[in-house]
Amino acid sequence: MHEKLPFRSKFLYGFTDLGFSIAYTIPAFYLLIFLTDVVNFPPALAGTLLLLAKIWDAVIDPVIGHLSDRTKTRWGRRRPYLLWFAVPFGLAFSLMWQIPRVASPVGQTLIILGAIFSFITFFSLLSVPYSSLAPEMTRDYDERTKLNGYRMFFSIIGGLVAVLLPSYYFGLSSDLRYGYRVMGISLGVVLAVLPIFAFVGTEEKLAARQERVPLKKGLRLVLANRPYILALITYLLTWVAIDIISAVFIYYLKYWLDISEENSNVIFGLIFIVAAVFLPCWVKYAERFGKKNAYFAGLGFLALIMFGTIFIQPGQRNLVYLVGALAGIGVSAAHIIPLSIIPDTIEYDELRSGHRQEGIYFGLVTFMQQFATSGALFIVGLVLQWSGYVPNVAQSADALLAIRLLLGLLPAVLIGLGVLVLLKFPIDRAYHARITQELAARASSAASAEEEPGRRR
């Protein structure tokens, strides 16, 4: 099935993810230090509140996905959320950086909880329907990869902006609180506008008219979809590996190679830029050789590069710039391929059950990713503590070895497991074409059956 999307739809859909990437990355980097150093909130309690926020995020994502599956409007099932909640989303992001200091510990805690939970709720009310929209825009096997390529290009650009831009705001005044406030207000306006681009530029072509599926039944259907479970496990293994690399790389640069923070930012920027440049290459590769082979090539390459970091010695620090550039090639594949595989499993479920449930599918992806990533980073913290890691001092031999193995060995093992799981994934281009043909034939038969009573009259 060759169902091409217009450039405008792909561009505007992808462009919207610039905002989601900024809104996800900036709190990931700066929210904890904002609470501890600017609001003067106790670090242990701040960490606890952020953990509660993660749990809340994981719980509501499948619920919001199911809610969007059941939504019926003249604009479709997903697009209305991009219009309804765009302004509250931007406002919630802005208010999160305006948290005042209050004398009452209970009052301070409630204010922080309210601000963070509001932001996460509105983020989910937009991001889950947004992710669920992509499979409804086209059934085409390759066009979905291209659409995801546009999305991931802007996601990477958003991540780069989120890493580099805050330093500009923090330099506006000696009062760091002022910088955070200006950042919240200015970026809040941007975030309130960007979702509307996807609302205006997209069309839900595949939103089927069907009975509403109860949440319990919907979850049962999803969990019985074996190709989806395989794709989900591969996605989780991939992104846990990426998150571990992201978390540990700074320790490796600082303590093993003795690289300054400024030069570390150069290396991170190099990874982002190379990843963005290589996105079209992986789209073309997947078109020619299939998504599974693209995953094997891209993530296998990343695993080899990261494994090689174990053997770099402190006197070879210039090699890490090459590692950053080469890692960007693999990171690019990680952004585009696993997420483009998941939508193909939705038609498999539709053929089997007669229902389309993009919302609950992508809500469950987010739900599982939150727990998997939190668990993996918790293990990283335990390993560092067990190895004798002490912040801001010269590290012991055991701690340095732990850092190198966490960066070089653990991600390679996780990616290797992802490859083994994906080997069993049955849906390739030909298989997906047969599914879409059967669905088209079923839809044609249903349409003919609806018209038949009219003809008899």
Secondary structure as the mmCIF struct_conf table of DSSP 4:
data_model
#
loop_
_struct_conf.conf_type_id
_struct_conf.id
_struct_conf.beg_label_comp_id
_struct_conf.beg_label_asym_id
_struct_conf.beg_label_seq_id
_struct_conf.end_label_comp_id
_struct_conf.end_label_asym_id
_struct_conf.end_label_seq_id
HELX_LH_PP_P HELX_LH_PP_P1 LYS A 4 PRO A 6
HELX_RH_AL_P HELX_RH_AL_P1 PHE A 7 ILE A 33
HELX_RH_PI_P HELX_RH_PI_P1 PHE A 34 VAL A 38
BEND BEND1 VAL A 39 VAL A 39
HELX_RH_AL_P HELX_RH_AL_P2 PRO A 43 ARG A 70
TURN_TY1_P TURN_TY1_P1 ARG A 74 TRP A 75
BEND BEND2 ARG A 77 ARG A 78
HELX_RH_AL_P HELX_RH_AL_P3 ARG A 79 TRP A 84
TURN_TY1_P TURN_TY1_P2 PHE A 85 PHE A 85
HELX_RH_AL_P HELX_RH_AL_P4 ALA A 86 MET A 96
TURN_TY1_P TURN_TY1_P3 TRP A 97 TRP A 97
HELX_LH_PP_P HELX_LH_PP_P2 ILE A 99 ARG A 101
BEND BEND3 ALA A 103 ALA A 103
HELX_RH_AL_P HELX_RH_AL_P5 PRO A 105 MET A 137
HELX_RH_AL_P HELX_RH_AL_P6 TYR A 141 LEU A 164
TURN_TY1_P TURN_TY1_P4 LEU A 165 LEU A 165
HELX_RH_AL_P HELX_RH_AL_P7 PRO A 166 PHE A 170
TURN_TY1_P TURN_TY1_P5 GLY A 171 GLY A 171
BEND BEND4 LEU A 172 LEU A 172
BEND BEND5 SER A 174 SER A 174
HELX_RH_AL_P HELX_RH_AL_P8 LEU A 176 GLY A 201
BEND BEND6 LYS A 205 LYS A 205
HELX_LH_PP_P HELX_LH_PP_P3 GLU A 211 PRO A 214
HELX_RH_AL_P HELX_RH_AL_P9 LEU A 215 LEU A 223
TURN_TY1_P TURN_TY1_P6 ALA A 224 ALA A 224
HELX_RH_AL_P HELX_RH_AL_P10 ARG A 226 TYR A 251
HELX_RH_PI_P HELX_RH_PI_P2 TYR A 252 TRP A 256
BEND BEND7 LEU A 257 LEU A 257
HELX_RH_AL_P HELX_RH_AL_P11 GLU A 261 PHE A 289
HELX_RH_AL_P HELX_RH_AL_P12 LYS A 291 GLY A 308
HELX_RH_3T_P HELX_RH_3T_P1 THR A 309 PHE A 311
HELX_RH_3T_P HELX_RH_3T_P2 PRO A 314 GLN A 316
TURN_TY1_P TURN_TY1_P7 ARG A 317 ASN A 318
HELX_RH_AL_P HELX_RH_AL_P13 LEU A 319 ILE A 341
TURN_TY1_P TURN_TY1_P8 ILE A 342 PRO A 343
HELX_RH_AL_P HELX_RH_AL_P14 ASP A 344 SER A 353
BEND BEND8 GLY A 354 GLY A 354
HELX_RH_AL_P HELX_RH_AL_P15 GLU A 358 TRP A 386
TURN_TY1_P TURN_TY1_P9 SER A 387 GLY A 388
TURN_TY1_P TURN_TY1_P10 PRO A 391 ASN A 392
BEND BEND9 VAL A 393 VAL A 393
HELX_LH_PP_P HELX_LH_PP_P4 ALA A 394 SER A 396
HELX_RH_AL_P HELX_RH_AL_P16 ALA A 397 GLY A 408
TURN_TY1_P TURN_TY1_P11 LEU A 409 LEU A 409
HELX_RH_AL_P HELX_RH_AL_P17 LEU A 410 LEU A 422
TURN_TY1_P TURN_TY1_P12 LEU A 423 LYS A 424
HELX_RH_AL_P HELX_RH_AL_P18 ARG A 429 ARG A 456
#
